[in-house]
Amino acid sequence: MPSVQRQYLDLSRPIREFTFAVDAKEDGTRLDALLRAHYPWHSRTFYRRKVERGEVLLNGATAKPSARTRPGDVIVIKLPEDPTAPERESSDDLVILYEDEHLLAVDKPSGLAAHPVGRTRHGTLINKLHARYRSDDPKQDIVPRLAHRLDRDTSGVVLVVKNRKVDAAVMDIFMARDLEKTYVALVEGVPSTSAGAIDAPMGPDADADTSLHQVVRPDGAPAHTRWRRTRAFARHALLELQLLTGRTHQLRVHLAHIGHPIACDHLYGDPRPLLRSFADPRIEPDDDAVVLSRLALHAHRLEMAHPVTGEPLVLTSPLPPELTHAIDALGQLQAGADEASA
């Protein structure tokens, strides 16, 4: 039976091909249909043409799109050269919040994708982690794995597993929800109460343009969020959020559902940058300015028991400068409005 050429791709170098092995459940599947199932960001027609051009190998040889695959078959998809890809990724801008021999925590900035997907093939968080930890020496080689993910536009704490032996223990902690995740969000409007809970099931939005778009729906998966208002401005509020379940885009969907979408949310709220005039309509055009241009959501803290020692592990990411600037600007506008009305 053929074996996969390499169990873990070294993502510190340009990706020039994808490789996977056919499993028992995929026995008898057409080659082009199987490619579409594994990499759904392209159409079946796209993969059929790729196979016909000889850019897909089945067990080392070209094949027809209609070829039936068998368990153990190895499929290699050749990728076009990416002229923007560096010969080796850089980890110079990684911010390490915590590290031991088993785990590390990094501070992910807004705008950084967690891993390669679709046309994004380099420059992601996992690429940078591979640049820091992968080695050609098997004794030194560490294969980092993201224990969880944040949306591209969300900043904050990401836990990474360095030691594959504790991988299962970390997965158990996340599956059992034996941890506490705290987020900070700047939202539109001011909730009428100081705290609350959102219990609203979620699922894919059938009317959306993308498969990732979620919506509150009665037949969705259970989704629970707790929130607490920590600061109120004229037209915005700062909330502390407890993520009790881990649905895709949960906080963004839940806050939009209660009428307080996160500022600068291009999917579930107002996609425009936050301007001073949004907070105070008395601002003259000449005095207007952008206060914030990124999604105002930050993964502030993650608390759990260490999977090896059992000791409490508290990982904290401070608010990034752009969010601090926005909060300060809204506070100054509020103070000015209060002073003018006094």
Summary of the structure (lengths in Angstrom):
residues: 342
radius of gyration: 23.3
end to end distance: 80.9
largest distance: 80.9
contacts: 1009
relative contact order: 0.11
helix: 23%
strand: 28%
